[in-house]
Amino acid sequence: LKSVYRATKLCDGSRHENSGEHSWHIALYAMTLASHAIKPVNIGRVIRMLLIHDLVEIDAGDTPIHGDFDPAEQEQIERLAADRLFGLLPPAQGARLRALWEEFEAAESDDAIFAKSIDRVQPLASNLENGGGSWPDYNVSYAQLVGRVGDKIAKGAPAVWAEVDTRIRAHPWFAKEFQK
């Protein structure tokens, strides 16, 4: 995962982060922000989900959330990657980790909903710190950000979204949308 680079840059803007760094950071975010989950969560399960959720990127690469891609095609590519990667493990272990990955992807359990929200908030925090990061690169609008990211964060951690949303609205990249 350390060789898979993402669209998001580090907080200092010096380079793009890799997926290994992303997974580590969101595990720390989850530990720190668990009290803000909309429902009680098993933080150990959440952290396990966050540490494995991007393993498929070893084969599939990272797909920027604001990039131009076919979601159904990407989902198929990631499922094939999951088949191969989880298939490398002893069967019982592979099945347990695959089930955890599937749970994260479905985002239906309380643990997975919170995990998905944390996965989405970390790139926002980085972009807020580094001058907008990937937002100008993908010409991201506020409505696009809310639809693709904000709604998922709010579903699992509404107080976190409220705080981040306030900061996003004040950010120079989006402020122009609110001055009209």
Contacts in CASP RR format, 6 or more apart in sequence:
PFRMAT RR
TARGET T0000
AUTHOR 0000-0000-0000
METHOD contacts of the structure
MODEL  1
LKSVYRATKLCDGSRHENSGEHSWHIALYAMTLASHAIKPVNIGRVIRML
LIHDLVEIDAGDTPIHGDFDPAEQEQIERLAADRLFGLLPPAQGARLRAL
WEEFEAAESDDAIFAKSIDRVQPLASNLENGGGSWPDYNVSYAQLVGRVG
DKIAKGAPAVWAEVDTRIRAHPWFAKEFQK
1 18 0 8 1.000
1 19 0 8 1.000
1 20 0 8 1.000
1 23 0 8 1.000
1 54 0 8 1.000
1 55 0 8 1.000
1 57 0 8 1.000
1 58 0 8 1.000
2 18 0 8 1.000
2 19 0 8 1.000
2 20 0 8 1.000
2 21 0 8 1.000
3 18 0 8 1.000
4 18 0 8 1.000
4 19 0 8 1.000
4 20 0 8 1.000
4 54 0 8 1.000
4 57 0 8 1.000
4 58 0 8 1.000
4 61 0 8 1.000
4 62 0 8 1.000
5 16 0 8 1.000
5 17 0 8 1.000
5 18 0 8 1.000
5 19 0 8 1.000
5 62 0 8 1.000
6 16 0 8 1.000
6 17 0 8 1.000
6 18 0 8 1.000
6 19 0 8 1.000
6 22 0 8 1.000
6 62 0 8 1.000
6 64 0 8 1.000
6 123 0 8 1.000
7 16 0 8 1.000
7 62 0 8 1.000
7 64 0 8 1.000
7 65 0 8 1.000
7 66 0 8 1.000
7 67 0 8 1.000
7 123 0 8 1.000
7 134 0 8 1.000
7 137 0 8 1.000
7 138 0 8 1.000
8 16 0 8 1.000
8 17 0 8 1.000
8 22 0 8 1.000
8 122 0 8 1.000
8 123 0 8 1.000
8 126 0 8 1.000
8 127 0 8 1.000
8 133 0 8 1.000
8 134 0 8 1.000
9 15 0 8 1.000
9 16 0 8 1.000
9 17 0 8 1.000
9 126 0 8 1.000
9 127 0 8 1.000
9 130 0 8 1.000
9 133 0 8 1.000
9 134 0 8 1.000
10 16 0 8 1.000
10 17 0 8 1.000
10 21 0 8 1.000
10 126 0 8 1.000
10 130 0 8 1.000
11 125 0 8 1.000
11 126 0 8 1.000
11 129 0 8 1.000
11 130 0 8 1.000
12 129 0 8 1.000
12 130 0 8 1.000
13 130 0 8 1.000
13 131 0 8 1.000
13 133 0 8 1.000
17 25 0 8 1.000
17 126 0 8 1.000
19 54 0 8 1.000
19 57 0 8 1.000
19 61 0 8 1.000
19 62 0 8 1.000
20 54 0 8 1.000
22 54 0 8 1.000
22 122 0 8 1.000
22 123 0 8 1.000
23 50 0 8 1.000
23 51 0 8 1.000
23 52 0 8 1.000
23 53 0 8 1.000
23 54 0 8 1.000
24 51 0 8 1.000
25 122 0 8 1.000
26 50 0 8 1.000
26 118 0 8 1.000
26 119 0 8 1.000
26 122 0 8 1.000
27 47 0 8 1.000
27 50 0 8 1.000
27 51 0 8 1.000
29 118 0 8 1.000
29 121 0 8 1.000
29 122 0 8 1.000
30 43 0 8 1.000
30 46 0 8 1.000
30 47 0 8 1.000
30 50 0 8 1.000
30 114 0 8 1.000
30 115 0 8 1.000
30 118 0 8 1.000
31 43 0 8 1.000
31 47 0 8 1.000
33 118 0 8 1.000
33 121 0 8 1.000
33 157 0 8 1.000
33 160 0 8 1.000
34 41 0 8 1.000
34 43 0 8 1.000
34 46 0 8 1.000
34 114 0 8 1.000
36 157 0 8 1.000
36 159 0 8 1.000
36 160 0 8 1.000
37 110 0 8 1.000
37 114 0 8 1.000
37 117 0 8 1.000
37 156 0 8 1.000
37 157 0 8 1.000
38 110 0 8 1.000
38 113 0 8 1.000
38 114 0 8 1.000
38 155 0 8 1.000
38 156 0 8 1.000
38 157 0 8 1.000
38 158 0 8 1.000
39 110 0 8 1.000
39 113 0 8 1.000
39 114 0 8 1.000
39 156 0 8 1.000
40 110 0 8 1.000
41 110 0 8 1.000
41 111 0 8 1.000
41 114 0 8 1.000
42 111 0 8 1.000
45 100 0 8 1.000
45 111 0 8 1.000
46 111 0 8 1.000
46 114 0 8 1.000
46 115 0 8 1.000
46 118 0 8 1.000
48 100 0 8 1.000
49 100 0 8 1.000
49 101 0 8 1.000
49 103 0 8 1.000
49 104 0 8 1.000
49 111 0 8 1.000
49 112 0 8 1.000
49 115 0 8 1.000
50 104 0 8 1.000
50 115 0 8 1.000
50 118 0 8 1.000
50 119 0 8 1.000
52 97 0 8 1.000
52 100 0 8 1.000
52 101 0 8 1.000
52 104 0 8 1.000
53 101 0 8 1.000
53 104 0 8 1.000
53 105 0 8 1.000
53 115 0 8 1.000
53 119 0 8 1.000
54 62 0 8 1.000
55 81 0 8 1.000
55 82 0 8 1.000
55 85 0 8 1.000
55 86 0 8 1.000
55 101 0 8 1.000
56 78 0 8 1.000
56 81 0 8 1.000
56 82 0 8 1.000
56 85 0 8 1.000
56 101 0 8 1.000
57 81 0 8 1.000
58 81 0 8 1.000
58 85 0 8 1.000
59 77 0 8 1.000
59 80 0 8 1.000
59 81 0 8 1.000
59 84 0 8 1.000
59 85 0 8 1.000
60 74 0 8 1.000
60 77 0 8 1.000
60 78 0 8 1.000
60 80 0 8 1.000
60 81 0 8 1.000
63 69 0 8 1.000
63 74 0 8 1.000
64 134 0 8 1.000
64 138 0 8 1.000
65 120 0 8 1.000
65 123 0 8 1.000
65 148 0 8 1.000
65 149 0 8 1.000
66 134 0 8 1.000
66 135 0 8 1.000
66 138 0 8 1.000
66 140 0 8 1.000
66 144 0 8 1.000
66 145 0 8 1.000
66 148 0 8 1.000
67 138 0 8 1.000
82 98 0 8 1.000
82 101 0 8 1.000
86 94 0 8 1.000
86 95 0 8 1.000
86 97 0 8 1.000
86 98 0 8 1.000
86 101 0 8 1.000
87 94 0 8 1.000
87 98 0 8 1.000
89 97 0 8 1.000
103 109 0 8 1.000
103 111 0 8 1.000
103 112 0 8 1.000
104 112 0 8 1.000
104 115 0 8 1.000
104 116 0 8 1.000
106 112 0 8 1.000
107 113 0 8 1.000
107 115 0 8 1.000
107 116 0 8 1.000
107 152 0 8 1.000
113 155 0 8 1.000
113 156 0 8 1.000
114 156 0 8 1.000
114 157 0 8 1.000
116 152 0 8 1.000
116 155 0 8 1.000
116 156 0 8 1.000
117 152 0 8 1.000
117 153 0 8 1.000
117 154 0 8 1.000
117 155 0 8 1.000
117 156 0 8 1.000
117 157 0 8 1.000
117 160 0 8 1.000
117 161 0 8 1.000
118 157 0 8 1.000
120 149 0 8 1.000
120 150 0 8 1.000
120 152 0 8 1.000
120 153 0 8 1.000
121 153 0 8 1.000
121 157 0 8 1.000
121 160 0 8 1.000
121 161 0 8 1.000
121 164 0 8 1.000
123 134 0 8 1.000
123 149 0 8 1.000
124 145 0 8 1.000
124 149 0 8 1.000
124 153 0 8 1.000
124 164 0 8 1.000
124 168 0 8 1.000
125 164 0 8 1.000
126 133 0 8 1.000
127 133 0 8 1.000
127 134 0 8 1.000
127 135 0 8 1.000
128 164 0 8 1.000
128 167 0 8 1.000
128 168 0 8 1.000
128 171 0 8 1.000
131 171 0 8 1.000
131 172 0 8 1.000
131 173 0 8 1.000
132 171 0 8 1.000
132 173 0 8 1.000
134 140 0 8 1.000
135 145 0 8 1.000
135 173 0 8 1.000
135 174 0 8 1.000
136 173 0 8 1.000
140 173 0 8 1.000
141 177 0 8 1.000
142 168 0 8 1.000
142 169 0 8 1.000
142 174 0 8 1.000
142 177 0 8 1.000
142 178 0 8 1.000
145 168 0 8 1.000
145 174 0 8 1.000
146 165 0 8 1.000
150 161 0 8 1.000
150 164 0 8 1.000
150 165 0 8 1.000
153 160 0 8 1.000
153 161 0 8 1.000
153 164 0 8 1.000
154 161 0 8 1.000
154 162 0 8 1.000
168 174 0 8 1.000
169 175 0 8 1.000
169 178 0 8 1.000
END
